[in-house]
Amino acid sequence: MSEIGDKTFFIAALLAMRRGKVVVLAGAVAALAFMTAISVALGRLFTKLPDSFSSSLPLGEYCAVALLLFFGVKTLKDALAQPTASDAADNGDGEGEMKEAAEMVQQAEASRQGGWLASFAQTFALIFVAEWGDRSMLATIALGAAQNPVGVFAGAVAGHALATSLAVLGGAILSERISERTLSITGGVMFLVFALATLFGVF
């Protein structure tokens, strides 16, 4: 849910209209899977603290709860500060993530090279850079610290693949019918729900 309406979602949608659905889907999912593996590995580092830093308290789980709470509150705060769809239309402005994605794709198109492999590599690189430090990456790190890493990796990759497929198949239509603000609010609420679920799982 946190990936739908995200910057990488719109990048995949815009690239698919220019470069073809199959190559963009392959490059985007590969980049997101690689990023997920890195995120889960970073999360597991929290559970491997030296004995001198650890105690009977599950520090990794508490760090995960803190991260999820932080991003839940931050996402909700940013979403509520966004203009509504009608306000954005009146001002003639696109919504934030969509606008940033369009700028990144425009820059990439300026240096576009031919061939399937080149398109795959450029899609991979663009999605990877856009995802670095994004809220879904940090949420995966938090979940990787608190939950089974195999399950977190499988669930995150499946979620990324589903969201990217929606972007590639109908992202242009969806971007006109869904509100980035509404999606951000939903994502923020889900962060808070996962934080509470992780906290109760600790005890």
WOHUTA-V974153 format. One record per pair of residues at least 24 apart in sequence whose C-alpha atoms are under 8 Angstrom apart, sorted by sequence separation. I is the first residue (numbers start at 1). J is the second residue. If there is no record, write none. Layout:
# WOHUTA-V974153
{{I/J} {I/J}}
This chain:
# WOHUTA-V974153
{{139/191} {146/198} {71/135} {71/139} {67/138} {68/139} {67/139} {68/142} {67/142} {64/141} {65/142} {64/142} {63/142} {64/143} {61/142} {64/145} {63/145} {64/146} {97/180} {61/145} {60/145} {61/146} {95/180} {60/146} {10/97} {10/98} {14/102} {7/97} {11/101} {15/105} {6/97} {7/98} {10/101} {11/102} {14/105} {5/97} {6/98} {10/102} {5/98} {7/100} {8/101} {11/104} {23/116} {27/120} {31/124} {35/128} {7/101} {11/105} {26/120} {27/121} {30/124} {31/125} {85/179} {24/119} {27/122} {28/123} {32/127} {84/179} {23/119} {24/120} {27/123} {28/124} {31/127} {32/128} {35/131} {85/181} {23/120} {27/124} {31/128} {35/132} {43/140} {44/141} {84/181} {39/137} {43/141} {47/145} {83/181} {24/123} {28/127} {32/131} {39/138} {42/141} {43/142} {46/145} {82/181} {19/119} {28/128} {40/140} {41/141} {43/143} {44/144} {45/145} {36/137} {39/140} {40/141} {43/144} {44/145} {80/181} {35/137} {39/141} {42/144} {43/145} {79/181} {40/143} {41/144} {42/145} {43/146} {79/182} {36/140} {40/144} {39/144} {40/145} {44/149} {79/184} {80/185} {79/185} {15/123} {76/184} {40/149} {75/184} {76/185} {75/185} {76/187} {40/152} {75/187} {76/188} {40/153} {75/188} {76/189} {74/188} {12/127} {72/187} {73/188} {11/127} {37/153} {72/188} {36/153} {71/188} {72/189} {72/190} {8/127} {72/191} {73/192} {36/156} {71/191} {72/192} {36/157} {8/130} {69/191} {7/130} {8/131} {68/191} {69/192} {7/131} {33/157} {68/192} {32/157} {68/194} {69/195} {33/160} {68/195} {29/157} {32/160} {66/195} {65/195} {29/160} {64/195} {65/196} {29/161} {2/135} {3/136} {65/198} {2/136} {64/198} {65/199} {29/164} {28/164} {61/198} {62/199} {61/199} {25/164} {25/165} {61/202} {25/168} {24/168} {58/202} {21/168} {21/169} {17/168} {12/164} {16/168} {9/163} {13/167} {9/164} {12/167} {13/168} {12/168} {13/169} {3/160} {10/167} {13/170} {14/171} {1/159} {9/167} {13/171} {14/172} {4/163} {12/171} {13/172} {3/163} {10/171} {1/163} {9/171} {4/167} {10/175} {5/175} {5/180} {5/183} {4/183} {5/184} {2/183} {1/183} {2/184} {1/186} {2/187} {1/187}}
